[in-house]
Amino acid sequence: MGSVARHPTRSARRGLALTIAILLGGPHLAAAQNAGMGMAMPTNTLLVAQLDAKEVVGGSSSSATGTGAFLLDPVKHTLEYSLTYQGLEAGGAKSIALHNFGIGKNGDAVRTLCGAAAQPCPDGSSVTIAGRLERGDGRALDNDLIGEFDSERVYVEVVGGNGKPEIRGQLAPNGAMVKIMNYVAHLAPAQGTGSNGSGTAILSETYLPGGKVSVLYAGTVAGTSGAPTNAALVGGPASKAVFSRKMALPQLKLRFSRDKKTGGSLSGFYEVKSAARDALLATRLEGNGAAGIVVTTSRFPKGELYGALEPVR
């Protein structure tokens, strides 16, 4: 049977840390699942969805956003997921489901994550859910459906409390064959904040010719004391994870719900020289012991949420 939890489970964290792929819609915002040229293809496929109102067929005026990471195992025919959405405007989600069709049209529901015939969705307009879909949960994860996932013909849609679709995002893999270091972070309250927030974040470093490294990052936070104001890489243990302007992620773009009171989505892209002493790279922090990401709000300028960056091996 499928399962859903308000926060990511340990098994979901381990599974989602196997590989990262990002497709955020812009020409630069893409990361690969493969760790380098000539390496074997991974057994699992990670598909990432960025949810908003623009992809809803028939229109939606919602300012809500979301980030979802879905790990497909074509051998065991299972699907693990971690999904954070924030700012739903019609109350808590009535249902969240995967549908089979491409961009621009509606398709049949193939798997239900919560609501409808499955267990109810968690209360609240800003929530992180995680779970695992097994054999026998809805339509079989057979080779035909796996092919639809790989062809970007599956999307996730959140239906609001009024029964109308509010946000949607296409699940997208990426097969770029370049040297990549990929990370996933499950964001939780930083020590001493007492926050109720949570989130899902992903980061990828792509090593290019000429010693350049392109860095891509994205995430969504929910249930925070206010809208996110900044984000930074941090090194060392979680107990010392504090935001610093020097380590702030460059080219940060923030998206908020309409009232801007809590939660939001963030993304960005930047390039650095790998040989530069001040190059902002997770791999360097990891080499010195640990790497993580911290997200700030107005109430917690030193960081409200923190997540260790778990490397893909």
Secondary structure as the mmCIF struct_conf table of DSSP 4:
data_model
#
loop_
_struct_conf.conf_type_id
_struct_conf.id
_struct_conf.beg_label_comp_id
_struct_conf.beg_label_asym_id
_struct_conf.beg_label_seq_id
_struct_conf.end_label_comp_id
_struct_conf.end_label_asym_id
_struct_conf.end_label_seq_id
STRN STRN1 ALA A 5 ALA A 5
BEND BEND1 ARG A 6 HIS A 7
HELX_RH_AL_P HELX_RH_AL_P1 ARG A 10 LEU A 16
TURN_TY1_P TURN_TY1_P1 ALA A 17 ALA A 17
BEND BEND2 LEU A 18 LEU A 18
STRN STRN2 ILE A 22 LEU A 23
BEND BEND3 GLY A 25 HIS A 28
STRN STRN3 ALA A 30 ALA A 31
BEND BEND4 GLN A 33 GLN A 33
BEND BEND5 ALA A 35 GLY A 36
TURN_TY1_P TURN_TY1_P2 MET A 37 GLY A 38
HELX_LH_PP_P HELX_LH_PP_P1 MET A 39 PRO A 42
BEND BEND6 THR A 43 ASN A 44
STRN STRN4 THR A 45 LEU A 51
STRN STRN5 ASP A 52 ASP A 52
HELX_RH_3T_P HELX_RH_3T_P1 ALA A 53 GLU A 55
BEND BEND7 VAL A 56 VAL A 56
TURN_TY1_P TURN_TY1_P3 VAL A 57 GLY A 58
STRN STRN6 THR A 65 ASP A 73
TURN_TY1_P TURN_TY1_P4 PRO A 74 HIS A 77
STRN STRN7 THR A 78 GLN A 86
BEND BEND8 GLU A 89 GLY A 92
BEND BEND9 LYS A 94 LYS A 94
STRN STRN8 SER A 95 ASN A 100
TURN_TY1_P TURN_TY1_P5 ILE A 103 GLY A 104
BEND BEND10 LYS A 105 LYS A 105
STRN STRN9 ASP A 108 GLY A 115
TURN_TY1_P TURN_TY1_P6 ALA A 116 ALA A 117
BEND BEND11 ALA A 118 GLN A 119
HELX_LH_PP_P HELX_LH_PP_P2 PRO A 120 PRO A 122
BEND BEND12 ASP A 123 SER A 126
STRN STRN10 VAL A 127 LEU A 133
TURN_TY1_P TURN_TY1_P7 ARG A 135 GLY A 136
BEND BEND13 ASP A 137 ARG A 139
HELX_RH_AL_P HELX_RH_AL_P2 ASN A 143 ASP A 150
TURN_TY1_P TURN_TY1_P8 SER A 151 GLU A 152
STRN STRN11 VAL A 154 VAL A 159
TURN_TY1_P TURN_TY1_P9 GLY A 161 ASN A 162
BEND BEND14 GLY A 163 LYS A 164
STRN STRN12 PRO A 165 GLN A 170
STRN STRN13 ALA A 172 ALA A 172
BEND BEND15 VAL A 178 VAL A 178
STRN STRN14 ILE A 180 PRO A 189
HELX_LH_PP_P HELX_LH_PP_P3 ALA A 190 ALA A 190
TURN_TY1_P TURN_TY1_P10 GLN A 191 GLY A 192
STRN STRN15 SER A 198 TYR A 207
HELX_RH_3T_P HELX_RH_3T_P2 PRO A 209 GLY A 211
STRN STRN16 LYS A 212 ALA A 222
BEND BEND16 GLY A 223 GLY A 223
BEND BEND17 SER A 225 GLY A 226
STRN STRN17 PRO A 228 GLY A 235
BEND BEND18 GLY A 236 GLY A 236
HELX_RH_3T_P HELX_RH_3T_P3 ALA A 238 LYS A 240
HELX_RH_3T_P HELX_RH_3T_P4 ARG A 245 MET A 247
STRN STRN18 ALA A 248 ALA A 248
HELX_LH_PP_P HELX_LH_PP_P4 LEU A 249 LEU A 249
TURN_TY1_P TURN_TY1_P11 PRO A 250 GLN A 251
STRN STRN19 LYS A 253 ARG A 255
TURN_TY1_P TURN_TY1_P12 ARG A 258 ASP A 259
BEND BEND19 LYS A 261 THR A 262
STRN STRN20 GLY A 264 LYS A 273
TURN_TY1_P TURN_TY1_P13 SER A 274 ALA A 275
TURN_TY1_P TURN_TY1_P14 ARG A 277 ASP A 278
HELX_RH_AL_P HELX_RH_AL_P3 ALA A 282 GLY A 287
TURN_TY1_P TURN_TY1_P15 ASN A 288 GLY A 289
STRN STRN21 ALA A 291 THR A 297
BEND BEND20 SER A 298 ARG A 299
TURN_TY1_P TURN_TY1_P16 PRO A 301 LYS A 302
BEND BEND21 GLU A 304 GLU A 304
STRN STRN22 LEU A 305 ALA A 308
STRN STRN23 GLU A 310 PRO A 311
#
